[in-house]
Amino acid sequence: MSSTIQPTAVTPEGAQGQAERRAEALGGEPPFRQPPTAGARLAKALKESVVTALIVAGLTFFFLAVRSDTASRGLTLTPRWGLWFTAIAIAFGVRFLLSYFVFQRERPLFEGLRSARGGTGRAGSLFARGLGVALLALALTFPFVVGGLVPSRERYLIDLAILILTYVMLGWGLNIVVGLAGLLDLGYVAFYAVGAYSFALLAINFDLGFWVCLPMAGLFAAGWGVILGFPVLRLRGDYLAIVTLAFGEIIRVVLLNWSDFTGGPNGLLGIPRPTFFGLDFGRGEGSFADFFGIEPSSIHRFIFLYYIILALALLTNFVTLRLRKLPIGRAWEAMREDEIACRALGINTTNVKLTAFATGAMFGGFAGSFFATRQGFISPESFTFLESAIILAIVVLGGLGSQIGVVIASVVMIGGIELLRNLTFLQAVFGQGFDPVQYRMLIFGLAMVAIMVWKPRGLVSSRTPSAIYKEKKKIGADMVAQGEGH
């Protein structure tokens, strides 16, 4: 008597999410509802658009409809009904298009694009690898490309790239704690501050160079990561977030009030700049330009700083990817999925948490030391909770656990804020009295909300498991736990 064994079906990327969306579109439990008719779709889209327009009208009335100015006789109010009605019309139109053509579709809008791109298997792996190589090539040649294309804005763009790479490095460091280990950390800026002040105090008081102080600053920050790890070993989820938030504020308050040691609110001045094998980037004899026989220029120092932070960021990425394949990296991801199961399997969660905090803090210390030498001046006001919120937003927006997602999110967030300073074409839509600089944070916030509604699991919604059997495959982010130790 013979039996036939059917081959196991291959689970596509995000299969659980696709099944849930299809069940929701068909009406949930059987018997399924019939797809809505064109008239029903139109009526629902109009209803949702009207509701959205009313909400936008109420939220933006005091921002767009009325402008307040201080005059000699007091406060004057200037109505701007055209600007207000334009914003309401845009909200109505965008919501109608999304509701009619996207939200009420039976099949996901980007399902065909995902399958054509090769979201799983070897094709998806080649696509991701090609994208990574292209981004690396662009990063290595960026200063020269910018100098050749837009020499008038070369300094500004390189300085912006340095800022973006700093946040990329910070995002990769926090991604170890939040994305891989699943520990919600709201006080990551504390390690950023410890690295910056450690470097500054060592360089100023002991007359040490950048390359000597850099690893020492990272070790100090890692030590504080271990100190933070001990009190929170038994905490998870929201309780862990509150404790880490308090730790960040403690560090900031200590830096603000310990004036004899940290300079207090006045900060620290005279932080030495990094040198190229002992050559500074001045204009005198023995400088970088004099040694190589080239024309002195301030852009040389910016290019050198760019390649320093690029090297530090690539080092962070390399170490993170290697650690993911080691037992400690797999223990991080296992603890993210289920901490109780980790303990049942004999994994020492105490050591796992401490290594996650220490490793992430070390990279934050490296970034802080670079920030100190780049600015030449640091103060406690540079390390507020807002910095922790921005870094955490970069990790969440890019996708928890995704390295390339952090890069994309850093470019979108940090570069997007600067881009909104130059949106002068919006004056053609809202009128000549519209100043994009005044509304850039409002526009940026709305864009962030739209992105997270569209991609709730981050811009990169696929993950590559660290443990692979026979064939390397990506899975949907909906199959990966968000952390919090549950």
N, C-alpha and C positions, 0 to 999 in steps of 0.2 A: 504493500500500500504506500503510495507516494504522496508527498505533500509539497505544495508550492509556497515558497516564502517570498512575499512581496517585498521589493526594495523599500527602504525607509525614505520617505519624502524629505527633500531638503527644505528647511525652513527659510523663507526669504527674509530679507532685511526688514525689521519692524513688523513682522507678521502679526504679532499681537495687536499692535496699534492699528494695522490695516483691518483686521477682523473686527475690532471694536468700532471703527469708523463705518465699516460696511453694515454692521448690525444696527448701528444708530441711524444710518441713512435709510435702512429698510424697515425700521420701526421696532428694533429690539427683538423680543421673543416672537416666535411664530404664533399665529399666521402673520406674515410680513405685510406691511402696508404697501400700496402701490405708489410709485414715484409721483410727486406732485405734478399737476398740469402746469402749462405755461401761465394760465391766468392766476393760479394759486401762487406760483413763484413770484409773479409780478406784484401781487397784493402784499405778500410777506415782505418782499424787498422794499416796497414803498413804506410799509409800516415801520420797519426797522430804520429806514433812512430818516423818516420824520422824527422818530424818537432820538436818534443820534444828533440830528440838527438842533433839537430843543435842548439837549444836554450841552452841546457845544455853545449854544447861545447863552445859556445860564453861566457856564464856567468862564467864558471869555468876555462877558459884558464889561467888567471893570478893567480888563486889560486892553481891549481893542475898541469898544464903543465910546469910551470916555477917556480923555487924556487930562491929567492934572498937572498944572504948572504953578510954580511959586512966583507971585507977582508982588508989587509994592503994596497993593491993597489986600493981599491975602492969597488964598488958593483960588485959582481959576480953572474951570472945567471946559474943555473943548470937545464937542461931540465929533465922532468919526464914524458915522453910520455906514458909509461905503465900505470901510475896512471890515467892520463887524459883519455886514451882510455877505461880503465876499468870503470870509472864513466860514460862515454858516453854509453857503452854497457849496464850497469845496467839501466840507464834511458830509453834506447830503449826497453829493455826487460820488464820492469815494465809497461811502457806505453802501450806496445802491449797487455800484459795480461789484463790490466784494460779495454782497448778499446774493445777487442774482447769478453771477457768473462763477463764483468760487465756493461759497458756503453751502449752496444748495445743489451742487453737482453730485451725481451718483458716484462718480469715480474721482479720486484725488487729482487735482489739477496738474501736479508735477510727477504723477506716477509714470507716465511715459518717458519723461526726461530722465528720471532716476534709472529706469531700466535701460535706456539707451546709453547712459553714461557708464553703466556697469557698476552699480552700487555694491555688488558683492562679488566675491571670487577674484580671479586673477586680474580681470579688467579693472575692477575698482582699486585693487592694490597698485596697479601700474599708473592709474590716474592720480592717486594720492602721491605716489613717489615722484611722478613727473611734476606735479604742482610744487612739491617740496624742493626739488632741484631748481625749478624756475625761480621760486622765491629766494633761495639761497644765492643764486647767480645775481639776481637783482640787488640783494643786500650787499654783496661783495663789491659791486661796481657802482653803487648808488652815488657816491660823491662825484665820481668822474662823469657819470651820465648827467647829473644835475648841472655840473659845471659846464658841460658842453651844450646843453639845451637851453637852460635859463641862467646864464651867469649873473644876471642882475639880482636874482633871489637865491643864489647859491647858499649864502650863509644862513638865511632864514630856514630853508628847506632842510639843510643838514642838521641844524639845531633842533628842528621839529622831529627829524628822524632819530636823533639821540634821545629825545624825550619818549618817543614811541617805543624804542628798544628798551629803555629803562623800565617801562611798564610791562613790556613783554617778559622781561626777566623776573619782575615781581610777580606777574601772573603765573609764570611757570613755577616759581617757588611756592606760591599759595596753592597751586593746583595739586601739589604733592599732599598737602594737608587736607584740602577740601575735596578735590576731585578723585584722588587715589585712595586716601585713608578714610574719607567720609567724615572728617571732623570739622564742624562749622566754626571757623575762626573769624571773629570780627575785630581782632586787635593785631592784625599782621603788621600794621604800621609801627608797632613797638619795636620789632626786630629791625625794621628799616631805620628807625631812629637810633637804636643801639649801634648798628654798624656805622652810621654817619658820625656819631659823637665819639665812638671808639677810635675811628680813623683820625678825626680832627684832633683829639686830645693827644694821641700818640705822636702824630706828626708835628704838632706845635711844641709840646713839652719835651720831647726826646729827639727832635730834629731828625725824624726818620722819613724815608721816601715813600712814595705811593705803593710800590711793589712789595715793600717790606710790611707796611701796615695793612695791606689788603687782606692777606690770609688771617692776620691776627683779628681784624674786625669781624671776619666771618666766624672765627672760633668764639669770640665773645658773644656774638648773636646766637650761635648754636647753644652756648651755655645757658643763655637766658631762655631759649626754647625748652631746654630740659627743666629749668626752674618752673616755667609755666606748666609743663606737662605733668609734674607731680600732683599739684592740687586738683587737676581736672581728670584724674584717671578714672574716677567713678561717675563722671558726668557725661551726658549725651544730649544731642539735639539742642533745644532752646536754652537749657541750663548751661551747656558748654559755651554757647554763643555769648551769653551774658557775662560769664567769667572772663572770657577772652577780651570782650569789650572793656571790662573793668581793668584788665591788665594793661591794655593800650592806654587808657586814660591815666593809670598810675604812673606809667613811664613818662607821659607828657607832663604831668604835674610835677614830678620829681625834677625833670629837666628845667621846668619853668621856675622852680623855687630854690634849687640848689645853686645859687648864684656864684658862690666861691669856686665851684668846680666846673659848672657847665656854662657860666656866663649869664644864666637866667634869661629873661626876655630879650636881652641884648645879643644873645647868641655868641658865636665864636668867629672871629675874623682872622685873616691871614693864613688860611689853610693852603698849604703848598700845592702847586699844580704838578701833574705827572710829567716826567721827562722821557725822552727817547734815548735810552742808554746814556743818560747824563746830560743830554743836549736839551736845553729849554727852547721855547718857541718865541723868544724875544727878538730884538733887532741888533743887539750888541755883538761883540766879538765872542766866539765860542758858542754861538746859538745854532739852532738847527739849520737856518737859512745860510749862515756863514760857513758852516762845515760842508754843506753840499753845494755851495756856490750858486744859490738861487735867490730870487728876489724875495725879501721878507714880506710876509702877509699874515694877517690874523686868521685867515681861513685854514692855515696849516694846523693850528691847534684844534680847530673844530673837527677837521678830518681825522686827526689822531685820536681825539676823544670818541669819535664815532666808531672807529675800529676797536677801541678798547671795550666799549659796551657791547659791540657786536660779538667780540670774542668771549666776553663773560656770559652773554646770553646763549651762545652756542654751547659753551661748557655746561651751562645749566641744563639745556635740552639733552645733551649727550649723557650726562650723569643720570638724569631722570629716566631716559629710555633704557639705560643699562640696568638701573635699579629695578625697573618693572619686571625684568626677566629673571632677577635673582629671587631667592626665597623671601627676602624682606619685602620686595615689591609685591609679590603675590600675597603675602600676609596682609599688606595694606588693603589690597582690593578685596580680600576675603573678609576683613573686618568691616569694610564699607558695606558689603552685602549683608552680613549678619554677625554681630559681635558674639552673641551667645553661642552660635555654631562654632565660631573660632575657639572659644574656650572649651567647648566639648571635644574638639579635635586636638587639644593640647597646646594650642598656640598661646604664647605668653603675650597677652594683649597689652600689658604694662610696657614691655620693651618695644612693642610695635608702635604704640602711641608716642613714646618718647623719641624713637628714631624719626617718626614722621615730623614731629614738631621741631626737632633739632635740625633735620635736613632742610626743611622749608625755611627755618629761621636763618640758617647759614647763607642761603642764597639771597635772602632779604638783607642780611648784613653786607654781602658783597655789593648789592645794588646801592645800599646806603652809603658805603665808602666812596663809590663812584659819584654819587650825587654830591657828596661833600667836596670832593676835589674838582668837580665840574663847576659848582657854584662859587667856591672859595669862601663861602659864608653859610652858616646854618643857624637856625633858631627853632625853638619849639613850635612856632606857628607853621612850620613846614610839615609837621607830623601830626596832624589832627585826624579825627575819626573819618573825615571826608575822604582822606587818602585810602584808608582801609575799605571804605564803601566802594570807591572807584575800582580798586584792585579786585575785590570780590565780584563786582558787576562784570568786569572783564572775563573772569573765570566762568561765571554763570552764562553770560551772553555767548561766549565761544563754545561752551559745552563742557560740563564737568568731566574731567579726565582726558580731554582732547588737547594735544599740544598745538596742532595747527590751528585749532579753534581760538586759542589764546592770542595767537598772532593776528588773526583776522579781526577779533574783537578789539584788540589794542589799536589797530589801524582805524577801525570804525569809530571807536569812542574818542581817542585822543586826537586823531587826525580829523574826525568829523566835527569836533568842537571848534577847531581852528578853521576848518573849511567854511563853517557857517558865518564867519566874520566877513567873508567876501561874496555873499550871495546878493550882489547888487541887482541881479535880474529880477528879484522878487519885487522890486519897486515898480516894475512894469505891470505887475498883477495887483498889488495893494496900493499903488500910488507913490508919488515922490516923497511923501511924508513918512513912509515906512523905513525904519532903520533896522536892518537885519541883526546888528550887534545887540540891540536891546531885547530881541526876542529869540536869540540863538539858543539859550538854555531851554526855553519853552518848546521850540521846534525840536531840539535834541531829545527832550524828554518824551515828546509825542512819538518820535521815531523809535526810541527805545521800547516804548509800550507796544508799538506796532510790530516790531521785530520779535518780541517775546510772545505776543499773541500768535504770530505766524509760525514761529519756531520755538515752542515752549521748552524743548530739550537742548536749545543752543543752536548756533549757526551750523555747527558740524554735528549732525544727528546720527552718526555711526561711530562705533568703537571697535578697535582691534583687540581681542583678548590676548593677555600676556601668555597664557598657556594654550598651545596649539597642538592638535592631534591630526597628523597626516597632511591636512590642507589648511592653509591660512584663509580665514573667512572673516568678514566684518559682520557685526550684528547691529541691530537698531538700538538707539539710546534708550528706547522704552523698555528694553530688556535688562538694563543696568540700573542698580539701585542708586538713589540720590545720596545715600549716606545716612547721617544722623545716628548710626549705630543700631538701627532696628533690624 
